[in-house]
Amino acid sequence: MSNVTQYVDVDVDVTTAYNQWTQFESFPQFMEGVEEVRQLDDTHTHWVTKVGGKTREFDATITEQHPDERVAWKSDSGPQHAGVVTFHQLEPTKSRVTLQMDLDPEGFLEKVGDKLGIVEGRVKGDLERFKAFIESRGSETGAWRGDVPR
C-alpha cells in the first residue's frame, strides 16, 4: 500500500470548496485520467478512468461525509484505494483542501509509476486544476449537503 497526501489552498470560502467537491460528476473537468463519474445514490459512485491507454471502471462507496469538513471513500471494485478529503477555513475567502489516499498499485507499470512519484504528482496536479476550476467560476456548480456518519 502506498500513501499520498497533498493539499492546495483555494481562494474561495470553505463552503464553496466543499460544495464543488461533492459534485463528483464534474471531476473529469479537473482530474487527469477521469473520463466519467456517475453518482448512483447518496453514498455510491461509478467511475470510468483511462490511464496509460488502459480504461478501467470501478465503484466506490462514500464511507463518511460531513458538510464543510470531510468526504471519505473506499473502492468497492477495481484498483484498491481509500481516502479522505478535508476542508479547512484559513480566512473568510480562503480554504485548504487536503487529500489523503491509500492505494495498492496493480501490475508492474503502476508499481513503477508509484515508486517514481507519478501518482503523487497526478494528485497534486488534480488539486491545482481544482483550484483553477473553482476560482475561475467563483461559485460551485451545485452542492450535496447531506451527512454520512462513519
C-alpha positions in Angstrom: 0.0 0.0 0.0 1.1 3.5 -0.8 0.1 6.7 0.8 -0.3 10.1 -0.9 -1.0 13.4 0.9 -1.3 16.6 -1.0 -3.1 19.9 -0.3 -4.0 23.1 -2.1 -5.2 26.5 -0.9 -8.1 27.9 -2.8 -9.3 31.5 -2.8 -13.0 30.6 -2.0 -14.7 30.1 1.3 -14.8 26.5 2.7 -18.5 26.0 1.9 -17.9 26.8 -1.8 -14.9 24.4 -1.9 -16.8 21.7 -0.2 -19.9 22.1 -2.3 -17.9 21.8 -5.5 -16.1 18.7 -4.3 -19.4 17.0 -3.7 -20.2 17.4 -7.4 -18.4 14.2 -8.4 -19.7 14.3 -11.9 -17.6 17.4 -12.5 -14.4 15.6 -11.6 -13.5 14.9 -15.3 -13.2 18.6 -15.8 -10.1 18.8 -13.5 -8.9 15.3 -12.8 -6.5 13.8 -15.2 -7.5 10.4 -16.5 -11.0 10.5 -15.1 -13.4 10.0 -18.0 -16.7 9.8 -16.1 -18.1 9.7 -12.6 -21.8 8.8 -12.0 -23.4 9.4 -8.7 -25.6 6.3 -8.2 -27.1 7.3 -4.9 -26.1 9.3 -1.8 -23.1 7.0 -1.0 -22.2 5.2 -4.2 -20.4 6.3 -7.3 -19.3 4.6 -10.5 -16.0 5.7 -12.2 -14.5 5.3 -15.6 -10.8 6.1 -15.8 -8.2 6.0 -18.6 -4.6 5.8 -17.5 -1.7 4.9 -19.8 -4.2 4.0 -22.5 -6.0 1.5 -20.3 -9.7 2.0 -19.4 -10.9 0.9 -16.1 -14.3 1.0 -14.4 -14.9 0.7 -10.6 -17.4 1.5 -7.9 -16.7 3.4 -4.7 -18.6 4.0 -1.5 -18.6 7.2 0.5 -17.9 6.0 4.0 -18.2 9.3 5.8 -19.2 12.8 4.8 -19.8 15.9 6.9 -20.6 19.3 5.2 -17.7 21.7 5.1 -15.4 19.2 6.8 -14.7 15.9 5.0 -15.6 13.3 2.4 -14.1 9.8 2.9 -14.4 6.9 0.4 -13.2 3.4 -0.4 -13.2 1.5 -3.6 -15.6 -1.5 -3.9 -14.1 -2.9 -7.1 -11.1 -2.4 -9.4 -7.9 -0.8 -8.0 -8.0 -0.9 -4.2 -7.8 2.5 -2.7 -9.4 4.6 0.0 -9.0 8.2 1.1 -10.4 11.3 2.7 -10.6 15.0 1.5 -10.7 17.5 4.3 -11.7 21.2 4.1 -10.3 23.9 6.4 -11.2 27.6 6.5 -8.0 29.6 6.5 -9.6 33.1 6.1 -13.1 34.1 5.2 -12.4 33.6 1.5 -9.5 31.2 1.6 -9.6 27.4 2.3 -7.3 24.5 2.4 -8.3 21.3 0.6 -6.2 18.3 1.7 -6.4 14.9 0.1 -5.0 11.7 1.7 -5.2 8.5 -0.2 -4.0 4.9 0.4 -3.7 2.9 -2.8 -2.5 -0.5 -3.8 -1.0 -0.2 -7.3 -1.8 -3.1 -9.6 0.7 -4.6 -12.1 4.3 -3.7 -12.9 3.8 -0.4 -14.6 1.6 1.0 -11.8 4.1 -0.1 -9.2 7.0 1.6 -11.0 4.9 4.7 -11.6 4.1 4.8 -7.9 7.8 4.4 -6.9 8.7 7.3 -9.3 6.2 9.6 -7.7 3.9 9.8 -10.7 0.8 9.1 -8.5 1.7 11.9 -6.1 2.3 14.3 -9.0 -1.0 13.4 -10.6 -2.9 14.1 -7.3 -1.1 17.4 -6.9 -1.9 18.3 -10.5 -5.6 17.4 -9.9 -5.7 19.6 -6.8 -4.1 22.5 -8.7 -6.7 22.1 -11.5 -9.5 22.0 -8.9 -8.1 25.3 -7.6 -8.2 26.9 -11.1 -11.6 25.4 -11.8 -13.4 26.7 -8.6 -11.6 30.1 -8.6 -12.3 30.8 -12.2 -16.0 30.1 -11.6 -16.2 31.9 -8.2 -19.2 29.7 -7.2 -19.9 26.0 -7.1 -21.8 24.1 -9.9 -24.0 22.5 -7.2 -23.9 21.0 -3.7 -24.9 18.0 -1.7 -25.1 18.9 2.0 -26.1 15.5 3.3 -24.3 13.9 6.2 -23.0 10.4 6.1 -22.0 9.1 9.5 -18.9 6.8 9.8 
